[in-house]
Amino acid sequence: MATLSTIHPTLLDLTKRMDPDGKISTIAEILSERNEILEDMVWMEANDGTSHQTTVRTGLPEGTWRKLYGGVQPSKSTTAKIKDSTGMLEAYAEVDKALADLNGNTSAFRLSESMAHIEGMNQQMASTLFYGDAATYPERFTGLAPRYSTKASGEQAQNIILPSNTTPDNADNSSIYLIVWGADKVHGIYPKGSKAGLYHEDKGQVTIENIDGSNGRMEAYRDHFRWDCGLTVRDWRYVVRIQYNDEDLVKDAASGPDLLDLMAEACDVPPDLSGRPAWYMNRRAKSYLRRQLRSVTSSSTLSMEDYNGKPTMTFEGVPVRRCDSLLRTETGIAT
């Protein structure tokens, strides 16, 4: 059984959040991450309740080279249906009413707790977008890494790029993704009849039953957070995964992964970059990308451009976005 201090803020928690003047302090969010993929995703309502069904073309009809008096057989294309599910990510924030009301800081204290819940759910969502696997955790949705996990089989194998001079192992790999968002390419989904994004409801004052395990009750403030979401890769050609050995990165690319070269190769893998394309990498990869650029004497395709009203680094005109949820300890892609 979880103890109270692990699920409800205590007086010690309140004391730690107060300035000497008795007000709730501004908390330095040292646990926060930047997961800019959440700002870029295109969202669509699921077309089958809590799941989304997509029809993809798997084969094209072929014509016949006919000679005089020869026959032509009718032909047709083939299609397949793919179903992606959504998951329910939820959390409750509860705090003793008497504790929250101390010194008249009720709203500020509740806000500080709510912001932590929102950040935590953002990190969970970003991590699931890359690493979620419904086959292992049925309550979640399947992210990108399980869909692009092997070069040994499947059509997606041609959209996986590995450095030729290094071999991914099972200890210290990371990935860079090129994703082209769009309604006919890659997009997020939310259940039919619901809303996209993180939902927050202030439940106000509630009575919590059996608070101490012996039928005790407590007046508390409660906030409810919910995010129903999933991911659909409608056209697998619009995702490219680059996996490299993280420990082999060097700033001049003299050995190990040459990020500029790998990304240049990835640009020509999708049929086109129309839609909403973006690169996603962790902070270490982005740092080495900048440093490898400095060792290039010729002109580079890296530049700074305006993206959503902010100056953003781009490669081949595509925004380079940071995702701290991309691990440095990925399992090596099967070859």
Buried (B, 14 or more C-beta within 10 A) or exposed (E): EEEEEEEBBBEEBBEEBBEEEEEBEEEEEEEBBBBBBBEBBBBBEBEBEBBBEBEEEEEEEEEEEEEEEEEEEEEEEEEEEEEBBBBEBEBEBBBBBEBBBBEEBBEBBBEBBBBBBBBBBBBBBBBBBBBBBBEEEEEBBBBBBBBBBEBEEBEBBEBBBBBEEBEBEEEBBBBBBBBBBBEEBBBBBBBBEBEBBBBBEEEEEEEBEEBEEEEEEBEBBBBBBBBBBBBBBBBBBBBBBBBBBBEBBBBEBEEBBBBBEBBEBBBEBBEEBEBBBBBBBBEBBBBBBBBBBEEEEEEEBBEEEEBEEEEBBBBBEBBBBBBBBBBBEBBBBEE
